[in-house]
Amino acid sequence: MTQTTLSVPDISCGHCKTSIESAVKPLDGVDTAEVSIDDRNVDVTYDSSKIDLSDIIVAISDQGYEVEDA
């Protein structure tokens, strides 16, 4: 498993958390996805043999959030 933290500066509320987590958690190969509203980031644990980090970033971007430092 690979663990990474993605910076998503637009995270500001519970809706953001729900939106991002519900988009990332169901992806095949994602083990965990946890949004921190205070830190404005997403901690993701995933199987890199099943999913690329770029696919996770696209899922977040599709919800209207920009991912930095990726």
N, C-alpha and C positions, 0 to 999 in steps of 0.2 A: 504494500500500500504506500501511496505517496501522500504526504500532507503538505498543504500550502495555504498561505493566507493572502487573500486578495483585498486590496484597498478599494473601497467603493465609497467615495466621499459624499455621495448624494443620500446615503442612508440617514434617515432622521426620525423614523417612527416605527410603530408596530406593524403598520401596513407594509412598509418597506421590507421588514424582516420576513413577514408572511409571504409576500410576493416572491422574494428571492429564494427563500427556502423551498417553497412549493414548486419552483421552476427547476431547482438544481437537484433536490433529493431524489426525484423519480428517475433521473438519468441512469441508464445502465452503466454500471461501473462505479457510481458514486456510493460510498459507504456512509459518510456523514457530511452534513453542511450546516454550519451554525453561524448565524449572523449576530454580530455584536453592534448594537445601536450606538453605544457610547464610543467604541473604538472605530466605528464606521468601516468595518471589514467583515470578510466572510472566511471562516476557516473551513477548508474542504479536505476530506480524506477520500482518495479515489484510487482505483486500480488502473494504472497507466497502460496496461495491456488491453483494457476494454474501452477506455475513453481518453481523449486528449484534453489537456488543459484548455485548449482553444475552444472546444465544444462547451465547456463549463462557462467560459467567459461569454460566449455567444448567448447561452441561456440567460445569463444575467443581463446582458445588453438588450436582449429581446423584451425584457421587462421594463426597459427605459432607464437603466442605470449604467453609468460609465465606470469601467474598471481601470484603475491606474496601477502602475508598477507591475504589469503582467509580462 
